[in-house]
Amino acid sequence: MIVVALLLGAVALWGASRLTWFAEFRDGGVRGTVLYRETGEQRATALVPLALLALAGVAGLVATGGWARRVLGVVLALAGLAAVWTGVDGVRFGGYADGLPVTQMLLGRGLAVLGGILVAAGGLAAVRTAGRSARLGAKYAAPATRKKERDPDAELWEALSEGEDPTDRRGGHSE
C-alpha cells in the first residue's frame, strides 16, 4: 500500500512536470502574437527531484526498519507537503485570455497536488507502520534465542562422513 502510494505519487509529480503550467500571448515581432508556454519543470523545478525522492523512498522503505524507516517517512511526508505547496502556489482560476490551455494548466497543478498528497500519505503511513513492517533481509536474520533443531537424517549422514557407524548402538567407530 505504501509502495503503491509512493509510486503513484512519483508518476503524478513527473506527469505534472511535463504539462503546461503557465501560458500567455506575447508579441513575437514579425511573427505577430505568439503563445508562450512554460512546463511544470520550467515553472516549478522541484517537481522532478521530488518525484525521484519518492522513488528512492520506495527502495529506502523496503531496505530499512525501525527508526531509519520513521525518519525516511517524515522526510517523504515533508516532500509531499512541498509538492502540494508547489502545486497551489500561484494558481489562478480566472482571468485567462481566450485560446490559452487553461485546462492543461490547471490539470498540471492538480496532478502536482495529487502527487504530493500521495507521497505525504505514503510517508505518514511509513512512520505509523515502521515497527510492524518487515525489512529487507529480515527473513534471513538468525534469531538469537532459538536453537537450531537438528535433522536426524542429516545426523546419520554426518556420522557416516566422520567414519562412524550410525547403526552401532555403542556409538563407536567401525573397523
C-alpha atoms as one frame of an Amber mdcrd trajectory, in Angstrom:
protein
   0.000   0.000   0.000   2.768   2.438   0.976   4.882   1.484  -2.019   1.924
   1.927  -4.388   1.149   5.383  -2.957   4.766   6.475  -3.386   4.989   5.105
  -6.932   1.722   6.751  -7.979   2.831   9.982  -6.329   6.120   9.910  -8.236
   4.307   9.289 -11.537   1.863  12.128 -10.833   4.687  14.545 -10.000   6.608
  13.575 -13.124   3.449  13.932 -15.238   2.768  17.343 -13.739   6.270  18.434
 -14.702   5.522  17.672 -18.365   2.270  19.647 -18.619   1.862  23.369 -19.281
   1.782  25.415 -16.072   1.955  28.905 -17.494   0.888  30.383 -20.820   0.405
  33.853 -22.182   0.305  35.650 -25.509   3.436  37.653 -26.260   4.491  39.956
 -29.049   6.556  37.870 -31.457   7.736  40.787 -33.605   7.402  39.810 -37.251
   5.502  36.633 -36.338   2.796  38.636 -34.592   1.327  37.496 -31.312   2.614
  34.075 -30.213   1.622  31.746 -27.421   4.417  31.425 -24.853   4.305  28.294
 -22.624   6.224  27.032 -19.631   6.008  23.450 -18.419   5.853  22.426 -14.783
   9.524  21.522 -14.948  10.385  25.077 -16.054   7.988  26.801 -13.697   8.485
  24.615 -10.598  11.903  22.985 -10.805  11.351  20.908  -7.674   8.800  18.568
  -9.292  11.229  16.102 -10.867  13.564  15.942  -7.829  10.534  15.327  -5.589
   9.403  12.516  -7.908  12.882  10.983  -7.751  12.870  11.303  -3.962   9.579
   9.389  -3.843  11.100   6.637  -5.989  14.195   6.469  -3.804  11.880   6.391
  -0.799  10.373   3.140  -2.065  13.787   1.484  -2.013  14.621   3.057   1.332
  11.431   1.864   2.980  11.930  -1.665   1.719  15.534  -1.781   2.907  15.195
  -0.190   6.341  13.298  -0.757   9.520  12.687   0.875  12.884  13.956   4.406
  13.416  15.520   4.713   9.964  12.154   3.957   8.390  10.460   6.529  10.627
  12.965   9.229   9.665  12.554   8.391   5.983   8.771   8.519   6.402   8.999
  12.008   7.889  11.241  13.145   5.012   8.742  11.751   2.491   5.814  13.411
   4.271   7.621  16.770   4.148   8.442  16.223   0.464   4.767  15.562  -0.183
   3.802  18.783   1.558   6.375  20.649  -0.543   4.835  19.188  -3.699   1.343
  20.234  -2.600   2.597  23.759  -1.896   4.289  23.857  -5.307   1.013  22.894
  -6.959  -1.147  25.510  -5.238   1.354  28.374  -5.179   0.364  30.925  -7.807
  -2.700  29.155  -9.189  -5.431  31.323 -10.762  -8.933  30.193 -11.550  -9.997
  33.120 -13.707  -8.848  35.997 -15.880  -7.401  33.919 -18.695  -7.431  35.088
 -22.308  -9.242  33.037 -24.925  -7.065  30.424 -26.602  -4.896  29.635 -23.606
  -4.550  25.963 -22.497  -6.299  26.626 -19.181  -7.375  23.005 -18.722  -3.828
  21.746 -19.092  -2.509  24.425 -16.758  -4.988  23.502 -14.015  -4.511  19.768
 -14.652  -0.743  20.120 -14.232  -1.118  21.851 -10.903  -3.801  19.388  -9.832
  -1.517  16.455 -10.636   1.214  18.050  -8.531  -1.192  18.403  -5.611  -2.411
  14.801  -6.025   1.159  13.515  -6.244   2.115  15.479  -3.145  -0.832  14.086
  -1.212   0.092  10.521  -2.221   3.750  10.978  -1.249   2.795  12.596   2.077
   0.284   9.823   2.814   2.889   7.183   1.997   5.405   8.874   4.279   2.952
   9.149   7.155   1.897   5.523   6.715   5.570   4.513   6.805   6.014   6.364
  10.098   2.924   4.699  11.535   3.842   1.147  10.498   7.638   1.329  10.904
   7.756  -1.071  13.834   5.427  -3.675  12.337   6.704  -3.892   8.780   9.389
  -6.347   7.797  12.625  -5.015   6.405  14.780  -6.379   3.626  16.718  -9.451
   4.723  14.810  -9.897   7.996  13.756 -13.354   6.848  17.376 -14.463   6.810
  18.427 -12.977  10.140  19.219 -15.660  12.691  17.210 -15.305  15.875  19.492
 -15.252  18.896  17.178 -17.106  21.273  16.010 -20.017  19.133  18.263 -23.079
  18.977  18.760 -24.846  15.684  16.934 -28.172  15.550  18.936 -30.995  14.030
  17.591 -33.209  11.298  18.018 -36.901  12.295  18.685 -37.954   8.698  21.370
 -35.311   8.380  22.953 -36.582  11.612  23.163 -40.092  10.133  24.916 -38.822
   7.024  27.298 -36.701   9.084  28.162 -39.732  11.230  28.945 -41.727   8.097
  31.123 -38.889   6.794  33.072 -38.874  10.059  33.698 -42.627   9.804  31.223
 -43.688  12.470  28.665 -46.463  12.108  25.285 -44.852  12.826  23.685 -48.287
  13.360  26.191 -49.220  16.071  24.421 -48.662  19.344  27.672 -48.340  21.232
  28.434 -45.150  19.271  31.938 -46.294  18.434  33.938 -46.299  15.233  33.551
 -49.135  12.765  36.578 -51.244  11.987
